[in-house]
Amino acid sequence: MRKGWIETTLGEIVSSEKGKKPRQLSDDPSTGLPYLTADVLRGGACKKFVPSEFLEGCVTLDSSETIILWDGAGAGDVFPSEIGILASTMAKLTSRDNTTLQNEFLCLAVERAVPDIKATCRGTTVPHVSPQALSDLKFRLPPIIEQKRIVDLISSIDAYLSSLSEASTALEAPGGLIRSAHDLRTSLLVELLSGENQIPDSYDEYLGQM
């Protein structure tokens, strides 16, 4: 592991909070905040909203937190957050100290660990995340400057993928441009979070030209 990196557990540096079901939901988007279910965070349209008078006691999200699906068929799935109210089937993960762990990096680290999280889910009828296994999850934490560089690199790929979102279906086929970009993102994430490889300094100059 490279100098400056440390090995820690999620429970040591991250706080978690489970979502709560509001007392009332509305179909009217003008009444309050979006009710963020897994379907919404996967890119679906938001169909329910929490009226302003029923926000008290709800778990409010900003755009910098990490969301994990707590129970159900997709238990262990991870999403970047949006502004809104967290559904009761999910939990948010937040850095305890932004001077040692950037929230945007946290999202990538937990995303990388999804297979491990799913492997420890409990229950057969309704699978759910194991709180203890999640807290004990180990990952390698680089210095803040390196966290930012990794986030910038992956974000640049995400922006490229977004620009291709309306491309023809041919690009999504095996070997197509979109699939290749997704594969590149996945492999880079594995390598960069291993703590064994360094982003070349020349990449900072490349990012500045984008």
CYANA upper distance limits for C-alpha pairs under 8 A (distance plus 0.5 A):
  1 MET  CA      5 TRP  CA      7.30
  1 MET  CA    194 SER  CA      8.19
  1 MET  CA    195 GLY  CA      5.66
  1 MET  CA    196 GLU  CA      5.74
  2 ARG  CA    195 GLY  CA      6.21
  2 ARG  CA    196 GLU  CA      6.27
  2 ARG  CA    197 ASN  CA      8.18
  4 GLY  CA    142 PRO  CA      6.83
  4 GLY  CA    143 PRO  CA      6.60
  5 TRP  CA    140 ARG  CA      7.07
  5 TRP  CA    141 LEU  CA      5.94
  5 TRP  CA    142 PRO  CA      4.77
  5 TRP  CA    143 PRO  CA      6.79
  5 TRP  CA    195 GLY  CA      7.30
  6 ILE  CA    140 ARG  CA      6.20
  6 ILE  CA    141 LEU  CA      5.74
  6 ILE  CA    142 PRO  CA      7.01
  7 GLU  CA    138 LYS  CA      7.39
  7 GLU  CA    139 PHE  CA      6.36
  7 GLU  CA    140 ARG  CA      4.99
  7 GLU  CA    141 LEU  CA      6.59
  8 THR  CA     12 GLU  CA      7.46
  8 THR  CA     13 ILE  CA      8.48
  8 THR  CA    138 LYS  CA      6.18
  8 THR  CA    139 PHE  CA      6.38
  8 THR  CA    140 ARG  CA      6.87
  8 THR  CA    141 LEU  CA      7.57
  9 THR  CA     13 ILE  CA      7.67
  9 THR  CA    135 SER  CA      7.11
  9 THR  CA    136 ASP  CA      6.00
  9 THR  CA    137 LEU  CA      5.76
  9 THR  CA    138 LYS  CA      4.88
  9 THR  CA    139 PHE  CA      6.69
 10 LEU  CA     14 VAL  CA      6.06
 10 LEU  CA    134 LEU  CA      7.40
 10 LEU  CA    135 SER  CA      5.66
 10 LEU  CA    136 ASP  CA      6.80
 10 LEU  CA    137 LEU  CA      6.03
 10 LEU  CA    138 LYS  CA      6.95
 10 LEU  CA    139 PHE  CA      7.91
 11 GLY  CA     15 SER  CA      7.44
 11 GLY  CA    134 LEU  CA      7.91
 11 GLY  CA    135 SER  CA      4.58
 11 GLY  CA    136 ASP  CA      6.77
 11 GLY  CA    137 LEU  CA      8.11
 12 GLU  CA    135 SER  CA      8.13
 13 ILE  CA     95 SER  CA      6.68
 13 ILE  CA     96 ARG  CA      5.98
 13 ILE  CA     97 ASP  CA      7.63
 13 ILE  CA    101 LEU  CA      8.20
 14 VAL  CA     93 LEU  CA      6.87
 14 VAL  CA     94 THR  CA      6.02
 14 VAL  CA     95 SER  CA      5.15
 14 VAL  CA     96 ARG  CA      5.74
 15 SER  CA     93 LEU  CA      6.25
 15 SER  CA     94 THR  CA      5.85
 15 SER  CA     95 SER  CA      6.90
 15 SER  CA     96 ARG  CA      6.63
 16 SER  CA     91 ALA  CA      7.02
 16 SER  CA     92 LYS  CA      6.03
 16 SER  CA     93 LEU  CA      5.09
 16 SER  CA     94 THR  CA      6.92
 17 GLU  CA     59 VAL  CA      8.33
 17 GLU  CA     91 ALA  CA      5.82
 17 GLU  CA     92 LYS  CA      5.89
 17 GLU  CA     93 LEU  CA      7.33
 18 LYS  CA     59 VAL  CA      8.23
 18 LYS  CA     88 SER  CA      7.27
 18 LYS  CA     89 THR  CA      8.22
 18 LYS  CA     90 MET  CA      6.52
 18 LYS  CA     91 ALA  CA      4.55
 18 LYS  CA     92 LYS  CA      6.98
 19 GLY  CA     58 CYS  CA      7.67
 19 GLY  CA     59 VAL  CA      6.10
 19 GLY  CA     85 ILE  CA      8.50
 19 GLY  CA     86 LEU  CA      5.53
 19 GLY  CA     87 ALA  CA      5.68
 19 GLY  CA     88 SER  CA      4.67
 19 GLY  CA     89 THR  CA      7.06
 19 GLY  CA     90 MET  CA      6.09
 19 GLY  CA     91 ALA  CA      5.94
 19 GLY  CA     92 LYS  CA      8.03
 20 LYS  CA     57 GLY  CA      8.19
 20 LYS  CA     58 CYS  CA      6.22
 20 LYS  CA     59 VAL  CA      6.95
 20 LYS  CA     86 LEU  CA      7.46
 20 LYS  CA     87 ALA  CA      6.61
 20 LYS  CA     88 SER  CA      4.84
 21 LYS  CA     58 CYS  CA      7.67
 21 LYS  CA     87 ALA  CA      6.65
 21 LYS  CA     88 SER  CA      5.59
 22 PRO  CA     50 VAL  CA      7.44
 22 PRO  CA     54 PHE  CA      7.10
 22 PRO  CA     55 LEU  CA      7.68
 22 PRO  CA     57 GLY  CA      8.30
 22 PRO  CA     58 CYS  CA      6.73
 23 ARG  CA     54 PHE  CA      6.88
 24 GLN  CA     50 VAL  CA      7.17
 24 GLN  CA     51 PRO  CA      7.85
 24 GLN  CA     54 PHE  CA      7.11
 25 LEU  CA     48 LYS  CA      6.62
 25 LEU  CA     49 PHE  CA      6.06
 25 LEU  CA     50 VAL  CA      5.49
 25 LEU  CA     51 PRO  CA      7.20
 26 SER  CA     31 THR  CA      7.88
 26 SER  CA     48 LYS  CA      6.07
 26 SER  CA     49 PHE  CA      5.55
 26 SER  CA     50 VAL  CA      6.61
 26 SER  CA     51 PRO  CA      7.12
 27 ASP  CA     47 LYS  CA      6.71
 27 ASP  CA     48 LYS  CA      5.61
 27 ASP  CA     49 PHE  CA      6.61
 28 ASP  CA     48 LYS  CA      7.95
 28 ASP  CA     49 PHE  CA      7.10
 29 PRO  CA     33 LEU  CA      7.84
 29 PRO  CA     34 PRO  CA      7.71
 29 PRO  CA     48 LYS  CA      8.04
 29 PRO  CA     49 PHE  CA      6.40
 31 THR  CA     49 PHE  CA      7.50
 31 THR  CA     50 VAL  CA      7.42
 31 THR  CA     51 PRO  CA      5.19
 31 THR  CA     52 SER  CA      6.76
 32 GLY  CA     49 PHE  CA      6.69
 32 GLY  CA     50 VAL  CA      5.82
 32 GLY  CA     51 PRO  CA      4.91
 32 GLY  CA     52 SER  CA      5.24
 33 LEU  CA     49 PHE  CA      5.96
 33 LEU  CA     50 VAL  CA      5.82
 33 LEU  CA     51 PRO  CA      7.36
 33 LEU  CA     52 SER  CA      7.84
 33 LEU  CA     83 ILE  CA      8.40
 33 LEU  CA     84 GLY  CA      5.71
 33 LEU  CA     85 ILE  CA      6.97
 34 PRO  CA     46 CYS  CA      7.09
 34 PRO  CA     48 LYS  CA      6.82
 34 PRO  CA     49 PHE  CA      4.93
 34 PRO  CA     50 VAL  CA      6.79
 34 PRO  CA     83 ILE  CA      8.16
 34 PRO  CA     84 GLY  CA      5.38
 34 PRO  CA     85 ILE  CA      6.59
 35 TYR  CA     46 CYS  CA      7.66
 35 TYR  CA     47 LYS  CA      8.42
 35 TYR  CA     48 LYS  CA      6.05
 35 TYR  CA     49 PHE  CA      5.52
 35 TYR  CA     50 VAL  CA      6.67
 35 TYR  CA     84 GLY  CA      6.58
 35 TYR  CA     85 ILE  CA      5.43
 35 TYR  CA     86 LEU  CA      6.85
 35 TYR  CA     87 ALA  CA      6.84
 36 LEU  CA     40 VAL  CA      6.29
 36 LEU  CA     41 LEU  CA      7.11
 36 LEU  CA     46 CYS  CA      7.73
 36 LEU  CA     82 GLU  CA      8.42
 36 LEU  CA     84 GLY  CA      6.74
 36 LEU  CA     85 ILE  CA      6.22
 36 LEU  CA     86 LEU  CA      5.78
 36 LEU  CA     87 ALA  CA      6.08
 37 THR  CA     41 LEU  CA      6.90
 37 THR  CA     86 LEU  CA      7.52
 37 THR  CA     87 ALA  CA      5.75
 37 THR  CA     89 THR  CA      8.30
 37 THR  CA     90 MET  CA      8.42
 38 ALA  CA     42 ARG  CA      6.60
 38 ALA  CA     69 LEU  CA      7.46
 38 ALA  CA     87 ALA  CA      8.49
 38 ALA  CA     90 MET  CA      8.36
 39 ASP  CA     43 GLY  CA      7.17
 39 ASP  CA     44 GLY  CA      5.96
 39 ASP  CA     45 ALA  CA      8.45
 40 VAL  CA     44 GLY  CA      4.93
 40 VAL  CA     45 ALA  CA      6.28
 40 VAL  CA     46 CYS  CA      6.09
 41 LEU  CA     79 PHE  CA      7.09
 41 LEU  CA     80 PRO  CA      8.35
 41 LEU  CA     81 SER  CA      7.98
 41 LEU  CA     82 GLU  CA      8.20
 42 ARG  CA     79 PHE  CA      8.16
 50 VAL  CA     54 PHE  CA      7.00
 50 VAL  CA     55 LEU  CA      7.09
 50 VAL  CA     85 ILE  CA      7.92
 51 PRO  CA     55 LEU  CA      7.27
 58 CYS  CA     85 ILE  CA      7.12
 58 CYS  CA     86 LEU  CA      7.96
 59 VAL  CA     85 ILE  CA      6.22
 59 VAL  CA     86 LEU  CA      6.03
 60 THR  CA     83 ILE  CA      8.03
 60 THR  CA     84 GLY  CA      6.36
 60 THR  CA     85 ILE  CA      5.19
 60 THR  CA     86 LEU  CA      6.73
 61 LEU  CA     65 GLU  CA      7.62
 61 LEU  CA     81 SER  CA      7.27
 61 LEU  CA     82 GLU  CA      6.97
 61 LEU  CA     83 ILE  CA      5.67
 61 LEU  CA     84 GLY  CA      5.82
 61 LEU  CA     85 ILE  CA      6.44
 61 LEU  CA     86 LEU  CA      7.08
 62 ASP  CA     81 SER  CA      7.15
 62 ASP  CA     82 GLU  CA      6.33
 62 ASP  CA     83 ILE  CA      5.04
 62 ASP  CA     84 GLY  CA      7.51
 63 SER  CA     80 PRO  CA      7.90
 63 SER  CA     81 SER  CA      5.58
 63 SER  CA     82 GLU  CA      5.09
 63 SER  CA     83 ILE  CA      6.06
 64 SER  CA     80 PRO  CA      7.77
 64 SER  CA     81 SER  CA      6.77
 64 SER  CA     82 GLU  CA      8.25
 64 SER  CA    103 ASN  CA      6.50
 64 SER  CA    104 GLU  CA      6.79
 65 GLU  CA     80 PRO  CA      6.90
 65 GLU  CA     81 SER  CA      5.81
 65 GLU  CA     92 LYS  CA      7.06
 65 GLU  CA     93 LEU  CA      6.68
 65 GLU  CA     94 THR  CA      6.21
 65 GLU  CA    103 ASN  CA      6.63
 65 GLU  CA    104 GLU  CA      7.89
 65 GLU  CA    107 CYS  CA      7.80
 66 THR  CA     78 VAL  CA      7.65
 66 THR  CA     79 PHE  CA      6.62
 66 THR  CA     80 PRO  CA      5.53
 66 THR  CA     81 SER  CA      6.14
 66 THR  CA     92 LYS  CA      6.09
 66 THR  CA     93 LEU  CA      5.58
 66 THR  CA     94 THR  CA      7.20
 66 THR  CA    103 ASN  CA      8.00
 66 THR  CA    106 LEU  CA      7.73
 66 THR  CA    107 CYS  CA      5.72
 67 ILE  CA     78 VAL  CA      6.15
 67 ILE  CA     79 PHE  CA      5.56
 67 ILE  CA     80 PRO  CA      6.52
 67 ILE  CA     81 SER  CA      6.40
 67 ILE  CA     90 MET  CA      7.29
 67 ILE  CA     91 ALA  CA      6.28
 67 ILE  CA     92 LYS  CA      5.06
 67 ILE  CA     93 LEU  CA      6.72
 68 ILE  CA     75 ALA  CA      8.24
 68 ILE  CA     76 GLY  CA      6.48
 68 ILE  CA     77 ASP  CA      6.22
 68 ILE  CA     78 VAL  CA      5.02
 68 ILE  CA     79 PHE  CA      6.88
 68 ILE  CA     90 MET  CA      6.14
 68 ILE  CA     91 ALA  CA      5.95
 68 ILE  CA     92 LYS  CA      6.86
 68 ILE  CA     93 LEU  CA      8.12
 69 LEU  CA     74 GLY  CA      7.23
 69 LEU  CA     75 ALA  CA      5.56
 69 LEU  CA     76 GLY  CA      5.87
 69 LEU  CA     77 ASP  CA      5.83
 69 LEU  CA     78 VAL  CA      6.94
 69 LEU  CA     89 THR  CA      6.79
 69 LEU  CA     90 MET  CA      4.93
 69 LEU  CA     91 ALA  CA      7.10
 70 TRP  CA     75 ALA  CA      5.74
 70 TRP  CA     76 GLY  CA      6.78
 70 TRP  CA     89 THR  CA      6.02
 70 TRP  CA     90 MET  CA      5.17
 70 TRP  CA     91 ALA  CA      6.77
 70 TRP  CA    128 HIS  CA      6.03
 70 TRP  CA    129 VAL  CA      5.82
 71 ASP  CA     75 ALA  CA      5.17
 71 ASP  CA     76 GLY  CA      8.18
 71 ASP  CA     89 THR  CA      6.30
 71 ASP  CA     90 MET  CA      7.67
 71 ASP  CA    126 VAL  CA      7.15
 71 ASP  CA    127 PRO  CA      6.14
 71 ASP  CA    128 HIS  CA      4.52
 71 ASP  CA    129 VAL  CA      6.86
 72 GLY  CA     89 THR  CA      8.20
 72 GLY  CA    126 VAL  CA      5.78
 72 GLY  CA    127 PRO  CA      5.98
 72 GLY  CA    128 HIS  CA      6.88
 73 ALA  CA    126 VAL  CA      7.38
 73 ALA  CA    127 PRO  CA      6.97
 75 ALA  CA    118 LYS  CA      7.32
 75 ALA  CA    121 CYS  CA      7.71
 75 ALA  CA    127 PRO  CA      6.74
 75 ALA  CA    128 HIS  CA      6.04
 75 ALA  CA    129 VAL  CA      6.71
 76 GLY  CA    114 VAL  CA      6.68
 76 GLY  CA    117 ILE  CA      6.25
 76 GLY  CA    118 LYS  CA      5.65
 76 GLY  CA    121 CYS  CA      7.86
 76 GLY  CA    128 HIS  CA      8.16
 76 GLY  CA    129 VAL  CA      6.68
 77 ASP  CA    114 VAL  CA      7.01
 77 ASP  CA    118 LYS  CA      8.39
 78 VAL  CA    107 CYS  CA      8.43
 78 VAL  CA    110 VAL  CA      7.72
 78 VAL  CA    111 GLU  CA      6.34
 78 VAL  CA    114 VAL  CA      7.57
 79 PHE  CA    107 CYS  CA      8.12
 79 PHE  CA    111 GLU  CA      8.26
 80 PRO  CA    107 CYS  CA      6.96
 86 LEU  CA     90 MET  CA      7.35
 86 LEU  CA     91 ALA  CA      7.91
 86 LEU  CA     92 LYS  CA      8.37
 94 THR  CA    103 ASN  CA      7.04
 95 SER  CA    101 LEU  CA      6.57
 95 SER  CA    102 GLN  CA      7.42
 95 SER  CA    103 ASN  CA      6.27
 95 SER  CA    106 LEU  CA      7.84
 96 ARG  CA    101 LEU  CA      8.34
 97 ASP  CA    101 LEU  CA      6.65
 98 ASN  CA    102 GLN  CA      5.74
 98 ASN  CA    103 ASN  CA      7.56
 99 THR  CA    144 ILE  CA      7.61
100 THR  CA    143 PRO  CA      7.61
100 THR  CA    144 ILE  CA      6.61
101 LEU  CA    105 PHE  CA      7.62
101 LEU  CA    106 LEU  CA      7.39
101 LEU  CA    141 LEU  CA      8.23
101 LEU  CA    144 ILE  CA      7.11
101 LEU  CA    147 GLN  CA      8.40
102 GLN  CA    106 LEU  CA      6.77
102 GLN  CA    144 ILE  CA      7.40
102 GLN  CA    147 GLN  CA      7.50
102 GLN  CA    148 LYS  CA      8.14
103 ASN  CA    107 CYS  CA      6.96
104 GLU  CA    108 LEU  CA      7.36
104 GLU  CA    151 VAL  CA      7.21
105 PHE  CA    109 ALA  CA      6.72
105 PHE  CA    147 GLN  CA      6.41
105 PHE  CA    148 LYS  CA      7.76
105 PHE  CA    150 ILE  CA      8.10
105 PHE  CA    151 VAL  CA      6.44
106 LEU  CA    110 VAL  CA      6.62
107 CYS  CA    111 GLU  CA      6.51
108 LEU  CA    112 ARG  CA      6.62
108 LEU  CA    151 VAL  CA      8.26
108 LEU  CA    189 LEU  CA      8.19
109 ALA  CA    113 ALA  CA      6.95
109 ALA  CA    139 PHE  CA      7.76
109 ALA  CA    193 LEU  CA      7.62
110 VAL  CA    114 VAL  CA      6.88
112 ARG  CA    189 LEU  CA      7.51
112 ARG  CA    190 VAL  CA      7.39
113 ALA  CA    117 ILE  CA      6.77
114 VAL  CA    118 LYS  CA      6.57
115 PRO  CA    119 ALA  CA      6.64
116 ASP  CA    120 THR  CA      7.15
117 ILE  CA    121 CYS  CA      7.07
117 ILE  CA    129 VAL  CA      7.71
117 ILE  CA    133 ALA  CA      8.02
117 ILE  CA    134 LEU  CA      7.13
117 ILE  CA    137 LEU  CA      8.40
118 LYS  CA    129 VAL  CA      7.85
120 THR  CA    129 VAL  CA      7.60
120 THR  CA    130 SER  CA      6.96
120 THR  CA    133 ALA  CA      7.01
121 CYS  CA    127 PRO  CA      6.60
121 CYS  CA    128 HIS  CA      5.82
121 CYS  CA    129 VAL  CA      5.07
121 CYS  CA    130 SER  CA      6.00
122 ARG  CA    127 PRO  CA      5.90
122 ARG  CA    128 HIS  CA      5.90
122 ARG  CA    129 VAL  CA      6.87
122 ARG  CA    130 SER  CA      6.75
123 GLY  CA    127 PRO  CA      4.94
123 GLY  CA    128 HIS  CA      6.86
129 VAL  CA    133 ALA  CA      8.46
129 VAL  CA    134 LEU  CA      7.84
130 SER  CA    134 LEU  CA      6.61
131 PRO  CA    135 SER  CA      6.64
132 GLN  CA    136 ASP  CA      6.60
133 ALA  CA    137 LEU  CA      6.61
140 ARG  CA    193 LEU  CA      7.33
140 ARG  CA    194 SER  CA      7.49
140 ARG  CA    195 GLY  CA      7.10
141 LEU  CA    195 GLY  CA      8.46
142 PRO  CA    146 GLU  CA      6.45
142 PRO  CA    147 GLN  CA      6.54
142 PRO  CA    195 GLY  CA      7.77
143 PRO  CA    147 GLN  CA      6.75
144 ILE  CA    148 LYS  CA      6.77
145 ILE  CA    149 ARG  CA      6.96
146 GLU  CA    150 ILE  CA      6.72
147 GLN  CA    151 VAL  CA      6.67
148 LYS  CA    152 ASP  CA      6.55
149 ARG  CA    153 LEU  CA      6.69
149 ARG  CA    199 ILE  CA      8.27
149 ARG  CA    204 ASP  CA      8.37
150 ILE  CA    154 ILE  CA      6.77
150 ILE  CA    192 LEU  CA      7.50
150 ILE  CA    199 ILE  CA      8.29
151 VAL  CA    155 SER  CA      6.36
152 ASP  CA    156 SER  CA      6.62
152 ASP  CA    207 LEU  CA      8.46
153 LEU  CA    157 ILE  CA      7.20
153 LEU  CA    207 LEU  CA      8.32
154 ILE  CA    158 ASP  CA      6.73
154 ILE  CA    185 ARG  CA      7.26
154 ILE  CA    189 LEU  CA      8.00
155 SER  CA    159 ALA  CA      6.57
156 SER  CA    160 TYR  CA      6.81
156 SER  CA    207 LEU  CA      8.34
157 ILE  CA    161 LEU  CA      6.71
157 ILE  CA    181 ALA  CA      7.91
157 ILE  CA    185 ARG  CA      7.18
158 ASP  CA    162 SER  CA      6.62
159 ALA  CA    163 SER  CA      6.77
160 TYR  CA    164 LEU  CA      7.08
161 LEU  CA    165 SER  CA      6.87
161 LEU  CA    178 ILE  CA      7.17
161 LEU  CA    181 ALA  CA      7.45
161 LEU  CA    182 HIS  CA      8.17
164 LEU  CA    178 ILE  CA      7.46
167 ALA  CA    171 LEU  CA      7.17
168 SER  CA    172 GLU  CA      8.02
169 THR  CA    173 ALA  CA      7.36
170 ALA  CA    176 GLY  CA      7.12
171 LEU  CA    175 GLY  CA      8.49
171 LEU  CA    176 GLY  CA      4.85
171 LEU  CA    177 LEU  CA      5.54
171 LEU  CA    178 ILE  CA      6.00
171 LEU  CA    179 ARG  CA      7.70
172 GLU  CA    176 GLY  CA      5.90
172 GLU  CA    177 LEU  CA      7.24
172 GLU  CA    178 ILE  CA      5.72
172 GLU  CA    179 ARG  CA      5.96
173 ALA  CA    178 ILE  CA      8.47
173 ALA  CA    179 ARG  CA      7.22
174 PRO  CA    179 ARG  CA      6.70
174 PRO  CA    180 SER  CA      8.35
175 GLY  CA    179 ARG  CA      6.80
175 GLY  CA    180 SER  CA      6.53
176 GLY  CA    180 SER  CA      6.51
177 LEU  CA    181 ALA  CA      6.66
178 ILE  CA    182 HIS  CA      6.75
179 ARG  CA    183 ASP  CA      6.67
180 SER  CA    184 LEU  CA      6.64
181 ALA  CA    185 ARG  CA      6.70
182 HIS  CA    186 THR  CA      6.77
183 ASP  CA    187 SER  CA      6.73
184 LEU  CA    188 LEU  CA      6.52
185 ARG  CA    189 LEU  CA      6.60
186 THR  CA    190 VAL  CA      6.94
187 SER  CA    191 GLU  CA      6.81
188 LEU  CA    192 LEU  CA      6.40
189 LEU  CA    193 LEU  CA      6.53
190 VAL  CA    194 SER  CA      6.76
191 GLU  CA    195 GLY  CA      8.14
191 GLU  CA    196 GLU  CA      7.94
191 GLU  CA    197 ASN  CA      7.10
192 LEU  CA    196 GLU  CA      7.97
192 LEU  CA    197 ASN  CA      6.59
192 LEU  CA    198 GLN  CA      7.73
192 LEU  CA    199 ILE  CA      8.25
199 ILE  CA    203 TYR  CA      7.49
200 PRO  CA    204 ASP  CA      8.36
201 ASP  CA    205 GLU  CA      7.98
202 SER  CA    206 TYR  CA      6.99
203 TYR  CA    207 LEU  CA      6.65
204 ASP  CA    208 GLY  CA      6.82
205 GLU  CA    209 GLN  CA      7.11
206 TYR  CA    210 MET  CA      7.25
